[in-house]
Amino acid sequence: MPTPNKTRTATPGARRSVSTDRDLTRLRAAITAFFFLDGFVFAGWVARIPAIKDQTSASEGALGLALLGVSAGGTATMMATGRLCRRFGNHPTTVAAGVLLAGSVALPPLTHSALALALVLLVFGTGFGALNVAMNSAAVDLIAALRRPVMPGFHAAFSLGGMAGAGLGGLIADHLSPTRHLSLLAVFGLLLTAVAGRTLISLPVPTPRIGSGPAAESRRATDLETPPGAQRPGRARWLVAVFGLIALCTAYGEGAMADWAALHLHQDLDTSAGLAAAGYAVFALMMAVGRLSGTALLERLGQTRTLVAGGATAAAGMLLGSLAPTIWLALLGFAVTGLGLANLFPVAIARAGALTGPGGVAAASTLGYGGMLLGPPTIGFLADWYSLPVALTTVTALAAVAAVVAYGTRNAARTAGS
């Protein structure tokens, strides 16, 4: 019975030549901490969007353009981050991006115009985009070593961070100014980066384990462990683009919930600032629930059925959430949307990374966060022309597109590991 407890390293700056099972456990914990950090910091920012909108006196359209800064900074950085990961290693790049993200979250409440807000959000978005590519690339390496589809678990940490950040933001929204809140958030983020980053940099990057026997054969059957470079280049690029499109549809919905859910509940359903923040909190909670069960779901249903069911569920949930006449029905719709979207993005990014490494993660992430790039101005302008509830139904349409694309490419995806 094979006991492959060690793997060699192959990354720049690795301090040791092997990593044990204990190292893999520590590495998994450190990467999980960065996913939590990403969600916590981002949710802390979005919980204060209504207050910062009032502070800058921005219209919905102007706010949509300003929010574009997060996505623009992120998408402009992602491909470059893939190259940085290849040159300096996934682990150091993750730590550097964590510092930038945590430090820059204190900047938005210092602005007093939509233009100034857009400029500081470019910086914040740069950290957000870089951290997403670097930590997902690190996660792909670990998944190959563990030989289990655990990417949803990492993204569950992001959702739990989002839930915690939004929940805390809702509790203190009426008691603490955005400046003080986000400054404290920046200090916490930098401390967490220092602690998790020390572990991450001290550990080498594992290479894939080679297993055998019934368990390994079962994992091959789930089509979740294609080694980078196993595909023909043209086919691999096409599949990365497909997974990137699914990620785009998903990120559009996540971005819409982050940027507009609180404002929709506060403005259209006349809720308090604290209760409005609960919209993103319940969405993040259900995403966490879906992702915590994501590994078992993928092993049981497989990739295609997980993606199709998730897209259809999200479409139904967002239709309810955007058009519901009461706060409680809207919150129910947001919860169902979170459950449906939960595993779409993790599966898409993991598959792209398995196909072509950090370059695949960067390419799919760039396409994915293009959804966030399109989302803020699209929803903002549609809200100006029609209404915010009508604008939010575009999330329903794109979730349905993700389900259709996943089903339409099921044969190509199923044979990706052959």
C-alpha positions as CSV (number, residue, x, y, z in Angstrom):
1,M,0.0,0.0,0.0
2,P,1.7,3.2,-1.1
3,T,2.4,5.9,1.5
4,P,3.6,8.9,-0.5
5,N,4.2,11.2,2.5
6,K,6.8,13.5,0.7
7,T,6.9,15.6,-2.3
8,R,9.6,17.6,-3.9
9,T,9.6,21.3,-4.3
10,A,9.9,23.2,-7.6
11,T,9.4,26.9,-6.9
12,P,11.7,29.8,-6.6
13,G,12.8,30.6,-3.1
14,A,11.6,27.3,-1.5
15,R,13.5,26.8,1.8
16,R,13.3,23.0,2.0
17,S,13.4,20.2,-0.5
18,V,10.5,18.2,0.8
19,S,7.1,18.7,2.5
20,T,5.5,16.2,4.9
21,D,1.8,15.6,5.6
22,R,2.2,18.0,8.5
23,D,3.6,20.6,6.2
24,L,0.6,20.1,3.8
25,T,-1.8,20.6,6.8
26,R,0.0,23.8,7.8
27,L,0.0,25.0,4.2
28,R,-3.7,24.3,3.8
29,A,-4.4,26.4,7.0
30,A,-2.3,29.3,5.8
31,I,-3.9,29.4,2.4
32,T,-7.3,29.2,4.0
33,A,-6.4,32.2,6.2
34,F,-5.8,34.2,3.0
35,F,-9.1,33.2,1.5
36,F,-10.8,34.3,4.8
37,L,-8.9,37.6,4.7
38,D,-10.0,38.3,1.2
39,G,-13.6,37.8,2.0
40,F,-13.5,39.6,5.3
41,V,-11.8,42.7,4.0
42,F,-13.9,42.9,0.9
43,A,-17.2,42.5,2.8
44,G,-16.1,45.1,5.3
45,W,-15.8,47.6,2.5
46,V,-19.1,46.7,0.8
47,A,-21.0,47.0,4.0
48,R,-20.0,50.7,4.1
49,I,-20.9,51.5,0.4
50,P,-24.2,53.2,1.3
51,A,-22.5,55.5,3.8
52,I,-19.7,56.3,1.4
53,K,-22.2,56.9,-1.4
54,D,-23.8,59.6,0.8
55,Q,-20.4,61.0,1.7
56,T,-19.5,61.5,-2.0
57,S,-23.0,62.6,-3.0
58,A,-22.7,60.3,-6.0
59,S,-25.7,59.2,-8.1
60,E,-26.3,55.6,-8.8
61,G,-24.7,55.9,-12.2
62,A,-21.7,57.7,-10.8
63,L,-21.4,55.2,-8.0
64,G,-21.4,52.4,-10.5
65,L,-18.6,54.0,-12.4
66,A,-16.6,54.5,-9.2
67,L,-17.2,50.9,-8.2
68,L,-15.8,49.9,-11.6
69,G,-12.4,50.8,-10.1
70,V,-12.3,47.6,-8.0
71,S,-12.9,45.4,-11.0
72,A,-10.8,47.4,-13.4
73,G,-7.8,47.3,-11.0
74,G,-8.3,43.6,-10.4
75,T,-8.7,42.5,-14.0
76,A,-5.8,44.7,-15.1
77,T,-3.5,43.0,-12.6
78,M,-4.5,39.4,-12.9
79,M,-2.5,38.3,-16.0
80,A,0.6,40.2,-14.6
81,T,0.1,38.4,-11.3
82,G,0.2,35.0,-13.1
83,R,3.6,36.0,-14.5
84,L,4.8,37.1,-11.0
85,C,3.7,33.8,-9.6
86,R,5.8,31.9,-12.2
87,R,8.8,34.2,-11.5
88,F,8.8,34.6,-7.7
89,G,6.5,31.8,-6.6
90,N,2.9,31.6,-5.6
91,H,3.6,32.0,-1.9
92,P,5.6,35.3,-1.8
93,T,3.2,36.8,-4.3
94,T,0.2,35.8,-2.1
95,V,1.7,37.6,0.9
96,A,2.6,40.8,-1.0
97,A,-0.9,40.9,-2.4
98,G,-2.4,40.4,1.0
99,V,-0.5,43.4,2.3
100,L,-1.7,45.6,-0.5
101,L,-5.4,44.6,-0.1
102,A,-5.4,45.0,3.7
103,G,-3.6,48.3,3.6
104,S,-5.7,49.9,0.9
105,V,-9.1,49.2,2.4
106,A,-8.6,52.2,4.7
107,L,-8.6,54.6,1.7
108,P,-12.2,54.8,0.4
109,P,-13.7,56.6,3.4
110,L,-11.1,59.3,3.0
111,T,-12.6,60.4,-0.4
112,H,-15.3,63.0,-1.0
113,S,-16.0,62.7,-4.7
114,A,-16.9,59.8,-7.1
115,L,-13.7,60.5,-9.0
116,A,-11.5,60.2,-5.9
117,L,-13.3,57.1,-4.8
118,A,-12.7,55.5,-8.2
119,L,-9.0,56.2,-8.0
120,V,-8.5,54.7,-4.6
121,L,-10.7,51.7,-5.6
122,L,-8.2,51.1,-8.4
123,V,-5.5,50.5,-5.8
124,F,-7.9,48.3,-3.7
125,G,-8.9,46.4,-6.8
126,T,-5.2,45.8,-7.7
127,G,-4.7,44.1,-4.3
128,F,-7.9,42.1,-4.6
129,G,-7.1,40.8,-8.1
130,A,-3.5,39.9,-7.3
131,L,-4.5,38.1,-4.1
132,N,-7.2,36.1,-5.9
133,V,-4.8,34.8,-8.6
134,A,-1.9,34.1,-6.3
135,M,-3.8,32.3,-3.5
136,N,-5.9,30.3,-6.1
137,S,-2.6,29.2,-7.8
138,A,-1.2,28.2,-4.4
139,A,-4.4,26.3,-3.8
140,V,-4.2,24.5,-7.1
141,D,-0.7,23.2,-6.2
142,L,-2.0,21.9,-2.9
143,I,-5.0,20.2,-4.5
144,A,-2.6,18.3,-6.8
145,A,-0.6,17.1,-3.8
146,L,-3.7,16.2,-1.8
147,R,-5.4,14.6,-4.8
148,R,-8.9,15.7,-3.6
149,P,-11.2,18.4,-5.1
150,V,-10.9,20.7,-2.0
151,M,-11.1,24.0,-3.8
152,P,-14.6,24.7,-2.6
153,G,-13.3,24.5,1.0
154,F,-10.9,27.3,0.3
155,H,-13.7,29.4,-1.2
156,A,-15.9,28.6,1.7
157,A,-13.3,30.4,3.9
158,F,-13.8,33.4,1.5
159,S,-17.5,33.2,2.0
160,L,-17.2,32.8,5.8
161,G,-14.9,35.9,5.8
162,G,-17.5,37.7,3.7
163,M,-20.3,36.7,6.2
164,A,-18.2,37.8,9.1
165,G,-17.2,41.1,7.5
166,A,-20.7,41.9,6.4
167,G,-22.2,40.9,9.8
168,L,-19.7,43.0,11.7
169,G,-20.3,45.9,9.3
170,G,-24.0,45.7,9.9
171,L,-23.6,45.6,13.7
172,I,-21.4,48.7,13.8
173,A,-22.8,50.6,10.8
174,D,-24.9,52.8,13.0
175,H,-22.3,53.3,15.7
176,L,-18.9,53.6,14.0
177,S,-17.8,55.9,11.2
178,P,-16.6,54.3,7.9
179,T,-13.2,55.9,8.5
180,R,-12.7,54.3,11.9
181,H,-14.3,51.0,10.9
182,L,-12.1,50.5,7.8
183,S,-9.0,51.6,9.5
184,L,-9.4,49.0,12.2
185,L,-10.2,46.5,9.4
186,A,-6.9,47.4,7.7
187,V,-4.9,46.8,11.0
188,F,-6.6,43.4,11.5
189,G,-5.8,42.4,7.8
190,L,-2.2,43.3,8.1
191,L,-1.8,41.3,11.3
192,L,-3.5,38.3,9.8
193,T,-1.3,38.6,6.7
194,A,1.9,38.7,8.8
195,V,0.9,35.6,10.8
196,A,-0.3,33.5,7.8
197,G,2.3,34.8,5.5
198,R,5.1,33.7,7.7
199,T,3.9,30.1,7.5
200,L,3.2,30.4,3.8
201,I,6.7,31.7,2.9
202,S,8.5,29.2,5.2
203,L,6.9,26.2,3.4
204,P,7.8,24.9,-0.1
205,V,5.3,24.3,-2.8
206,P,4.4,20.6,-3.2
207,T,4.4,18.7,-6.4
208,P,1.5,16.3,-7.3
209,R,1.4,13.0,-5.5
210,I,1.1,9.9,-7.6
211,G,-1.3,7.4,-6.1
212,S,-2.8,4.1,-7.1
213,G,-5.5,1.7,-6.2
214,P,-9.3,2.0,-6.0
215,A,-9.3,5.4,-4.3
216,A,-7.1,6.9,-7.0
217,E,-9.2,5.4,-9.7
218,S,-12.3,6.9,-8.1
219,R,-10.7,10.3,-8.0
220,R,-9.8,10.0,-11.7
221,A,-13.4,9.2,-12.5
222,T,-14.5,12.6,-11.0
223,D,-12.3,14.3,-13.7
224,L,-10.8,16.7,-11.1
225,E,-7.1,16.1,-11.3
226,T,-5.8,16.8,-14.8
227,P,-2.2,17.7,-14.5
228,P,-1.1,21.1,-16.0
229,G,0.0,20.7,-19.6
230,A,-1.8,17.4,-20.1
231,Q,-4.0,18.8,-22.8
232,R,-3.1,19.9,-26.3
233,P,-2.3,23.7,-26.2
234,G,-5.2,24.7,-28.4
235,R,-7.7,22.5,-26.6
236,A,-6.5,23.6,-23.2
237,R,-6.9,27.3,-24.1
238,W,-10.4,26.6,-25.4
239,L,-11.4,24.8,-22.2
240,V,-9.8,27.6,-20.0
241,A,-11.9,30.1,-22.0
242,V,-15.1,28.0,-21.3
243,F,-14.3,27.8,-17.6
244,G,-13.5,31.5,-17.7
245,L,-16.9,32.3,-19.2
246,I,-18.6,30.3,-16.4
247,A,-16.5,32.3,-13.9
248,L,-17.6,35.5,-15.5
249,C,-21.2,34.8,-15.1
250,T,-20.7,33.8,-11.5
251,A,-18.5,36.8,-10.6
252,Y,-21.1,39.1,-12.1
253,G,-23.6,37.8,-9.6
254,E,-21.2,37.9,-6.7
255,G,-20.2,41.5,-7.6
256,A,-23.9,42.5,-7.9
257,M,-24.6,41.2,-4.5
258,A,-21.6,42.8,-3.0
259,D,-22.1,46.2,-4.6
260,W,-25.9,46.5,-4.8
261,A,-27.7,44.2,-2.3
262,A,-27.4,46.5,0.7
263,L,-28.4,49.5,-1.4
264,H,-31.4,47.6,-2.9
265,L,-32.7,46.7,0.6
266,H,-32.1,50.1,2.0
267,Q,-33.5,52.1,-0.9
268,D,-36.2,50.0,-2.4
269,L,-37.5,48.1,0.6
270,D,-36.9,50.9,3.2
271,T,-34.7,48.9,5.6
272,S,-32.3,50.3,8.1
273,A,-28.6,50.4,7.3
274,G,-27.9,47.6,9.7
275,L,-30.6,45.3,8.3
276,A,-29.6,46.2,4.7
277,A,-26.1,44.8,5.4
278,A,-27.8,41.5,6.2
279,G,-28.5,41.0,2.5
280,Y,-24.9,40.3,1.6
281,A,-24.4,38.5,5.0
282,V,-27.1,35.8,4.2
283,F,-25.8,35.5,0.7
284,A,-22.3,34.9,2.0
285,L,-23.5,32.5,4.6
286,M,-25.3,30.3,2.1
287,M,-22.3,30.4,-0.2
288,A,-20.2,29.2,2.7
289,V,-22.7,26.4,3.4
290,G,-22.6,25.4,-0.3
291,R,-18.9,25.4,-0.5
292,L,-18.3,23.5,2.7
293,S,-20.3,20.7,1.2
294,G,-18.7,21.3,-2.3
295,T,-16.1,18.6,-2.1
296,A,-18.6,15.9,-1.2
297,L,-21.0,17.3,-3.9
298,L,-18.3,17.2,-6.6
299,E,-17.3,13.6,-5.7
300,R,-20.9,12.5,-5.8
301,L,-22.4,14.4,-8.7
302,G,-19.3,15.3,-10.8
303,Q,-18.4,18.6,-12.3
304,T,-21.1,19.1,-15.0
305,R,-24.1,18.3,-12.8
306,T,-22.8,20.5,-10.0
307,L,-22.3,23.5,-12.4
308,V,-25.7,23.0,-14.1
309,A,-27.7,22.6,-10.8
310,G,-25.8,25.6,-9.3
311,G,-26.6,27.9,-12.2
312,A,-30.2,27.0,-12.3
313,T,-30.6,27.4,-8.6
314,A,-28.9,30.8,-8.6
315,A,-31.1,32.0,-11.5
316,A,-34.3,31.2,-9.6
317,G,-33.0,32.7,-6.3
318,M,-32.0,36.0,-7.8
319,L,-35.3,36.4,-9.6
320,L,-37.0,36.2,-6.3
321,G,-34.4,38.4,-4.5
322,S,-34.5,41.2,-7.0
323,L,-38.3,41.4,-7.4
324,A,-39.6,40.4,-4.0
325,P,-42.0,42.9,-2.4
326,T,-40.8,42.3,1.2
327,I,-37.5,42.2,3.0
328,W,-37.9,38.6,4.1
329,L,-38.6,37.3,0.7
330,A,-35.7,39.2,-0.7
331,L,-33.4,37.8,1.9
332,L,-34.7,34.3,1.1
333,G,-33.9,34.9,-2.6
334,F,-30.4,36.2,-1.8
335,A,-29.8,33.0,0.3
336,V,-30.9,30.7,-2.5
337,T,-28.7,32.7,-4.9
338,G,-25.7,32.2,-2.7
339,L,-26.3,28.5,-2.5
340,G,-26.6,28.2,-6.2
341,L,-23.5,30.3,-7.0
342,A,-21.4,28.7,-4.3
343,N,-19.4,26.1,-6.3
344,L,-19.4,27.6,-9.8
345,F,-16.4,29.9,-9.4
346,P,-14.2,27.4,-7.4
347,V,-14.8,24.6,-9.9
348,A,-14.1,26.9,-12.9
349,I,-10.9,28.2,-11.5
350,A,-9.6,24.9,-10.2
351,R,-10.2,23.3,-13.6
352,A,-8.4,26.1,-15.4
353,G,-5.5,25.9,-13.1
354,A,-5.3,22.1,-13.4
355,L,-5.1,22.5,-17.2
356,T,-2.4,25.1,-17.5
357,G,-1.2,26.1,-14.0
358,P,-0.9,29.8,-12.8
359,G,-1.5,31.0,-16.4
360,G,-4.8,29.2,-16.5
361,V,-5.8,30.6,-13.1
362,A,-4.9,34.1,-14.3
363,A,-6.7,33.8,-17.6
364,A,-9.9,32.3,-16.1
365,S,-9.8,34.8,-13.2
366,T,-9.4,37.7,-15.7
367,L,-12.4,36.5,-17.6
368,G,-14.3,35.8,-14.4
369,Y,-13.6,39.2,-12.8
370,G,-14.6,40.7,-16.1
371,G,-18.0,40.0,-14.8
372,M,-17.3,42.3,-11.9
373,L,-15.9,44.8,-14.4
374,L,-19.2,44.7,-16.4
375,G,-21.5,44.5,-13.4
376,P,-21.2,47.8,-11.5
377,P,-21.7,50.1,-14.5
378,T,-24.3,47.8,-16.2
379,I,-26.5,47.6,-13.1
380,G,-25.9,51.3,-12.2
381,F,-27.0,52.5,-15.7
382,L,-29.9,50.1,-15.9
383,A,-31.0,51.3,-12.4
384,D,-30.9,54.9,-13.7
385,W,-32.9,54.0,-16.8
386,Y,-35.4,51.5,-15.2
387,S,-35.0,50.6,-11.6
388,L,-32.5,48.7,-9.4
389,P,-34.7,45.7,-9.0
390,V,-35.0,45.3,-12.8
391,A,-31.3,45.8,-13.2
392,L,-30.6,43.0,-10.7
393,T,-32.5,40.5,-12.8
394,T,-29.5,40.5,-15.2
395,V,-27.8,38.3,-12.5
396,T,-30.6,35.7,-13.2
397,A,-29.9,35.8,-16.9
398,L,-26.1,35.2,-16.5
399,A,-26.6,32.4,-13.9
400,A,-28.8,30.7,-16.5
401,V,-26.1,31.2,-19.1
402,A,-23.5,29.5,-16.9
403,A,-25.7,26.5,-16.5
404,V,-26.3,26.2,-20.3
405,V,-22.6,26.6,-21.1
406,A,-21.6,24.0,-18.5
407,Y,-24.2,21.5,-20.0
408,G,-23.3,22.4,-23.6
409,T,-19.6,21.6,-23.0
410,R,-20.1,18.6,-20.8
411,N,-18.5,16.1,-23.2
412,A,-15.3,18.3,-23.6
413,A,-15.1,18.8,-19.9
414,R,-15.6,15.1,-19.1
415,T,-12.7,14.1,-21.4
416,A,-10.4,16.9,-20.2
417,G,-8.4,14.4,-18.1
418,S,-8.0,11.8,-20.8
